[in-house]
Amino acid sequence: MKKLDLRIGYLELSLAQICLSINIIFGKMLAPVYPIAGLLALRFFIGFSIIALYLVLPSTTEIYSEIKRMRKTEWVILFLKAVCGGFLFNVLTLYGLQYTTATQTSIVHSTLPAFVALFSFLILKEVLTKQKLFSIGLCVFGILLLSIKNAAIPDESELYGLFFVFLALVPASLFTIFSKMINTSLKPLTAVMLMNLINTFLFLPLMLREECALFYTASVLEWLKIFIYSVSGSLLFFIFWYRGVARTTASTASLFIGITPITTSLFAYCFLQEPLSIFELFGMLSVMASIFIGTLQPSFFRSQKV
């Protein structure tokens, strides 16, 4: 793979994690106020509508032909990606965010590199080199530093929230694995549109069981928050991650998940007034170092040998 393609992929993976951080921050603001199923159904419907207006209206025939060419295995993988990356991950994360902080949530989510590396080894048969294992270990070390300020024993409600956030790691890991399992003929935007549509239908039955009158009385500012929450999580994250993961391996892509606690901690400090400690700053540097080491080409290490 060309170096330029890799660098573009790394940039796209980084932007995906920044979008995820924005999504976590606005999810923290909205989850205590609005019913979760209704919020997520609205989020995915907004994401679907924006892409559909962009894609379908100018070239309906081309999009129809693209979808018609999909094989059964592609539909199965796409559905599993939608369930894991959309339905399960977001339900578990939003329930967890009601009982824990945005920073704690991002810290737990950032242990994903270890999970994805394990699944990549077991399912995709990717080789775990010493370089990759070292970079993952450095990433986990950085995340531990990020969590030092939260080292006090959490109360019962925090444990309840962290339990749901931790469970979200499994579908999030599988989402990355499924992204690498099959070479789809779909363009990234078409795949994201279909995943948003699938998740909209998955959440609609749950939405009908909730009291959603609060959405009718929401202010313009609240609707702006909902819009940013929807676009960052259901549109931009999927587009950047889908494109970025196609340019590299699943285990390398997982290292960029370490960006999430950095940007989330910074955003939480700025917008939610959550404190930022010196340990978190050192942890951020460690995570960034792990990404730098993990993305270096093996030829670099060979050239350093005496």
C-alpha positions as CSV (number, residue, x, y, z in Angstrom):
1,M,0.0,0.0,0.0
2,K,1.3,3.5,-0.9
3,K,2.5,5.7,1.9
4,L,0.1,8.5,0.8
5,D,-2.8,6.1,1.1
6,L,-1.7,5.1,4.6
7,R,-1.4,8.7,5.7
8,I,-4.8,9.5,4.3
9,G,-6.2,6.5,6.1
10,Y,-4.5,7.6,9.4
11,L,-6.0,11.1,9.0
12,E,-9.5,9.6,8.4
13,L,-9.2,7.3,11.4
14,S,-8.2,10.2,13.6
15,L,-11.1,12.4,12.4
16,A,-13.4,9.4,13.0
17,Q,-12.3,9.4,16.7
18,I,-12.7,13.1,17.1
19,C,-16.2,12.8,15.8
20,L,-16.8,10.0,18.3
21,S,-15.6,12.3,21.1
22,I,-18.1,15.0,20.0
23,N,-20.8,12.3,19.9
24,I,-19.9,11.2,23.5
25,I,-20.0,14.8,24.8
26,F,-23.4,15.6,23.2
27,G,-24.7,12.2,24.2
28,K,-23.8,13.0,27.8
29,M,-25.8,16.3,27.5
30,L,-28.8,14.7,25.9
31,A,-29.1,11.2,27.5
32,P,-30.4,12.4,30.9
33,V,-33.1,14.5,29.2
34,Y,-34.5,12.5,26.3
35,P,-35.7,8.8,26.0
36,I,-32.7,6.8,24.6
37,A,-34.5,4.8,21.9
38,G,-36.2,8.0,20.6
39,L,-32.9,9.9,20.6
40,L,-31.1,7.1,18.7
41,A,-34.0,6.6,16.2
42,L,-33.9,10.3,15.5
43,R,-30.1,10.3,15.3
44,F,-30.0,7.6,12.6
45,F,-33.0,9.0,10.7
46,I,-31.2,12.3,10.4
47,G,-28.0,10.6,9.3
48,F,-29.9,8.6,6.7
49,S,-31.9,11.6,5.4
50,I,-28.8,13.7,4.9
51,I,-27.0,11.0,2.9
52,A,-30.1,10.0,1.0
53,L,-30.7,13.6,-0.1
54,Y,-27.0,13.8,-1.2
55,L,-26.9,10.5,-3.0
56,V,-30.3,9.4,-4.1
57,L,-31.8,12.5,-5.6
58,P,-29.1,13.2,-8.1
59,S,-28.5,9.5,-9.1
60,T,-31.4,7.3,-8.1
61,T,-30.7,4.7,-10.8
62,E,-27.0,4.4,-10.0
63,I,-27.6,3.9,-6.3
64,Y,-30.4,1.3,-7.0
65,S,-28.0,-0.6,-9.3
66,E,-25.2,-0.5,-6.7
67,I,-27.5,-1.9,-4.0
68,K,-29.0,-4.5,-6.4
69,R,-25.5,-5.9,-7.1
70,M,-24.9,-6.7,-3.4
71,R,-24.5,-10.4,-2.6
72,K,-26.2,-12.1,0.3
73,T,-23.0,-12.3,2.3
74,E,-22.6,-8.5,1.9
75,W,-26.1,-7.9,3.2
76,V,-25.4,-10.1,6.2
77,I,-22.1,-8.4,7.0
78,L,-23.7,-4.9,6.6
79,F,-26.6,-5.9,8.9
80,L,-24.2,-7.2,11.5
81,K,-22.1,-4.0,11.3
82,A,-25.3,-1.9,11.7
83,V,-26.4,-3.9,14.7
84,C,-22.9,-3.9,16.4
85,G,-21.7,-0.4,15.5
86,G,-25.1,1.3,15.7
87,F,-27.7,-0.5,17.8
88,L,-25.8,-2.3,20.5
89,F,-22.9,0.0,20.9
90,N,-25.0,3.1,21.3
91,V,-27.7,1.7,23.5
92,L,-25.1,0.4,26.0
93,T,-23.0,3.6,25.8
94,L,-26.0,5.9,26.4
95,Y,-27.3,3.9,29.3
96,G,-23.8,4.0,30.8
97,L,-23.5,7.7,30.2
98,Q,-26.5,8.3,32.5
99,Y,-24.4,7.0,35.5
100,T,-20.8,7.9,34.7
101,T,-18.8,10.7,33.2
102,A,-17.9,11.3,29.5
103,T,-14.2,11.1,30.4
104,Q,-14.6,7.7,32.2
105,T,-16.7,6.4,29.2
106,S,-14.0,7.4,26.7
107,I,-11.3,5.8,28.9
108,V,-13.1,2.5,29.0
109,H,-13.8,2.6,25.3
110,S,-10.1,3.2,24.6
111,T,-9.2,-0.3,25.8
112,L,-10.6,-1.4,22.4
113,P,-7.2,-1.8,20.8
114,A,-6.5,-4.9,23.0
115,F,-10.0,-6.3,22.1
116,V,-9.7,-5.6,18.4
117,A,-6.1,-7.0,18.3
118,L,-7.4,-10.2,20.0
119,F,-10.4,-10.6,17.6
120,S,-8.1,-9.8,14.6
121,F,-5.8,-12.6,15.7
122,L,-8.6,-15.1,16.3
123,I,-11.0,-14.2,13.4
124,L,-8.9,-12.5,10.7
125,K,-5.7,-14.4,11.5
126,E,-3.7,-11.1,11.5
127,V,-0.2,-11.5,12.8
128,L,0.5,-9.7,16.1
129,T,4.1,-8.5,15.7
130,K,6.2,-7.4,18.7
131,Q,5.9,-3.8,17.4
132,K,2.1,-4.0,17.4
133,L,2.0,-5.7,20.9
134,F,4.3,-3.0,22.3
135,S,2.3,-0.2,20.8
136,I,-0.9,-1.7,22.2
137,G,0.7,-2.1,25.6
138,L,1.8,1.5,25.5
139,C,-1.7,2.6,24.6
140,V,-3.1,0.6,27.6
141,F,-0.5,2.2,29.9
142,G,-1.5,5.7,28.7
143,I,-5.2,4.8,29.3
144,L,-4.3,3.7,32.9
145,L,-2.6,7.1,33.4
146,L,-5.7,8.8,32.1
147,S,-7.8,6.9,34.7
148,I,-5.7,7.6,37.7
149,K,-7.8,10.5,38.8
150,N,-10.8,8.2,38.8
151,A,-8.9,5.6,40.9
152,A,-11.2,6.0,43.9
153,I,-13.7,3.2,44.3
154,P,-16.8,4.2,42.3
155,D,-20.2,4.1,44.0
156,E,-22.9,1.7,43.0
157,S,-24.5,3.9,40.3
158,E,-21.0,4.5,38.7
159,L,-20.3,0.7,38.6
160,Y,-23.7,0.2,37.0
161,G,-22.8,2.8,34.3
162,L,-19.3,1.4,33.8
163,F,-20.7,-2.1,33.4
164,F,-22.8,-1.0,30.4
165,V,-19.9,1.0,28.9
166,F,-17.7,-2.0,29.2
167,L,-20.2,-4.3,27.5
168,A,-20.3,-1.8,24.6
169,L,-16.7,-2.8,23.8
170,V,-17.7,-6.2,22.4
171,P,-20.0,-4.9,19.6
172,A,-17.6,-2.0,18.9
173,S,-14.7,-4.5,18.4
174,L,-16.8,-6.7,16.2
175,F,-17.8,-3.7,14.1
176,T,-14.2,-3.1,13.2
177,I,-13.7,-6.9,12.5
178,F,-16.8,-7.0,10.2
179,S,-15.4,-4.0,8.3
180,K,-12.4,-6.0,7.3
181,M,-14.2,-9.4,6.7
182,I,-15.5,-8.8,3.2
183,N,-14.6,-6.6,0.2
184,T,-17.9,-4.9,-0.6
185,S,-18.8,-3.4,-3.9
186,L,-20.6,-0.6,-2.0
187,K,-19.2,2.9,-1.9
188,P,-18.6,4.2,1.6
189,L,-21.5,6.7,1.5
190,T,-23.9,4.1,0.3
191,A,-22.9,1.7,3.0
192,V,-23.3,4.4,5.7
193,M,-26.7,5.3,4.3
194,L,-27.9,1.7,4.5
195,M,-26.5,1.3,8.0
196,N,-28.4,4.4,9.2
197,L,-31.6,3.1,7.6
198,I,-31.2,-0.3,9.2
199,N,-30.6,1.3,12.6
200,T,-33.6,3.6,12.2
201,F,-35.9,0.6,11.7
202,L,-34.2,-1.3,14.6
203,F,-34.9,1.6,17.0
204,L,-38.5,2.5,15.8
205,P,-40.3,-0.3,17.8
206,L,-38.4,0.7,20.9
207,M,-39.2,4.4,20.3
208,L,-42.9,3.7,20.1
209,R,-42.8,2.3,23.7
210,E,-41.3,5.5,25.1
211,E,-42.6,8.9,25.9
212,C,-41.2,11.2,23.2
213,A,-43.3,14.3,23.8
214,L,-40.2,16.0,25.0
215,F,-38.9,16.3,21.5
216,Y,-41.9,18.4,20.5
217,T,-41.1,21.0,23.2
218,A,-37.3,21.1,22.6
219,S,-35.8,24.5,22.0
220,V,-33.8,25.5,19.0
221,L,-30.6,25.1,21.0
222,E,-31.7,21.6,22.0
223,W,-32.4,20.7,18.4
224,L,-29.0,22.0,17.4
225,K,-27.4,19.7,20.0
226,I,-29.5,16.7,18.6
227,F,-28.3,17.6,15.1
228,I,-24.6,17.8,16.1
229,Y,-25.0,14.5,18.0
230,S,-26.6,12.9,15.0
231,V,-24.2,14.1,12.3
232,S,-21.1,13.4,14.3
233,G,-22.1,9.8,15.3
234,S,-24.3,8.6,12.4
235,L,-22.6,10.3,9.5
236,L,-19.1,11.6,9.9
237,F,-17.8,8.9,12.2
238,F,-19.0,6.1,9.9
239,I,-17.7,7.8,6.8
240,F,-14.2,8.5,8.1
241,W,-13.9,5.1,9.9
242,Y,-15.2,3.2,6.9
243,R,-12.7,4.9,4.6
244,G,-9.8,4.8,7.0
245,V,-10.1,1.1,8.0
246,A,-10.1,0.1,4.3
247,R,-6.6,1.5,4.0
248,T,-4.9,-0.4,6.9
249,T,-5.3,-3.5,9.1
250,A,-7.9,-3.8,11.8
251,S,-5.3,-4.0,14.6
252,T,-3.5,-0.8,13.3
253,A,-6.9,1.0,12.9
254,S,-7.8,0.1,16.5
255,L,-4.8,2.0,17.8
256,F,-6.5,5.2,16.7
257,I,-9.2,4.5,19.2
258,G,-6.7,5.8,21.8
259,I,-7.4,9.3,20.4
260,T,-10.9,9.2,21.8
261,P,-10.0,9.7,25.5
262,I,-7.7,12.5,24.6
263,T,-10.2,14.6,22.6
264,T,-13.1,13.6,24.9
265,S,-11.1,14.7,28.0
266,L,-10.3,18.0,26.4
267,F,-13.9,18.5,25.2
268,A,-15.3,17.5,28.6
269,Y,-12.9,20.0,30.3
270,C,-14.1,22.8,27.9
271,F,-17.8,22.1,27.7
272,L,-18.8,19.9,30.7
273,Q,-16.3,21.4,33.2
274,E,-14.9,18.0,34.0
275,P,-11.4,18.4,35.6
276,L,-8.2,17.6,33.8
277,S,-5.2,16.3,35.8
278,I,-1.5,16.0,35.1
279,F,-1.8,12.2,34.9
280,E,-4.3,12.6,32.1
281,L,-1.8,14.8,30.2
282,F,1.0,12.2,30.6
283,G,-1.5,9.5,29.6
284,M,-2.4,11.5,26.4
285,L,1.3,11.7,25.5
286,S,1.6,7.9,26.0
287,V,-1.4,7.1,23.9
288,M,-0.1,9.4,21.1
289,A,3.3,7.7,21.3
290,S,1.6,4.3,21.0
291,I,-0.2,5.4,17.8
292,F,3.1,6.8,16.3
293,I,5.0,3.5,17.1
294,G,2.1,1.3,15.9
295,T,1.8,3.1,12.5
296,L,5.6,3.0,11.7
297,Q,6.4,0.7,8.8
298,P,8.4,-2.4,9.7
299,S,11.1,-1.2,7.3
300,F,11.8,1.6,9.7
301,F,12.8,-0.8,12.5
302,R,14.9,-2.9,10.1
303,S,16.8,0.2,9.0
304,Q,17.6,1.0,12.6
305,K,19.5,-2.2,13.2
306,V,23.3,-1.9,13.6
